[in-house]
Amino acid sequence: MSHQFDLFDDGRNEILSSPDYGVFRDRLVSSGCMRCPLSEGRTHIVVDRGNPEARLMFIGEGPGENEDREGLAFVGRAGKLMDALMAEIGLDTNRDSLIVNVVKCRPPQNRAPREEEAGECLPYLKKQIELVRPRLIALLGATALKYIVPRREVSSMEQAVGKIFKCPEYPGVDFMVLYHPAYLLYDPRKKRVMMEHLELLKSLLLEKGITA
Ligand code: URA
């Protein structure tokens, strides 16, 4: 997967031509990226949290207040819930997965990222997928689904969650849509069905020989 060369942004070209994930991460963190207005309000560019060697990737929406302060993805309430749910199926988010977001800078008031903001940031997410080469990608919520699989028409999250599918742009990767953990904080009754989906995810990982 090669990226579109940007005639006017050498910093961007340098990040997107990183030879490995560690270099990519360092370059993006220190880039001072100002390609969209989200850069104006951020403290940190939040690249990820977890293990880039893991074959399971979670994709969320964008950093919140805690993530912006700490420079790590999913470290606030939603992230702690995510850690707890993963622990219930015997997985450690930091060891067994890499957690990333559609946008790397915090949207004000935690609103959903705008199309142009997500559009500017997507090449970074695509580069993360290219360098990490996950075998399973779990899309956390509607924003991740919308930007990673734009052609997949879904009428509701209820219809999308828990389904496993492939995507021609990412050969060899299985995709699954999950509720965003922030939604479970809002509606804890959904936790039961989320656990069923996580059990399915775990069995898929075992089937693929991915996890311990
Ligand atoms: N919600 C997200 O989508 N991402 C984070 O990093 C934190 C909360």
Boltz pocket constraint, residues with backbone or C-beta under 6 A from the ligand:
constraints:
  - pocket:
      binder: B
      contacts: [[A, 60], [A, 61], [A, 62], [A, 63], [A, 64], [A, 67], [A, 72], [A, 73], [A, 74], [A, 75], [A, 76], [A, 78], [A, 79], [A, 100], [A, 101], [A, 140], [A, 182]]
      max_distance: 6.0
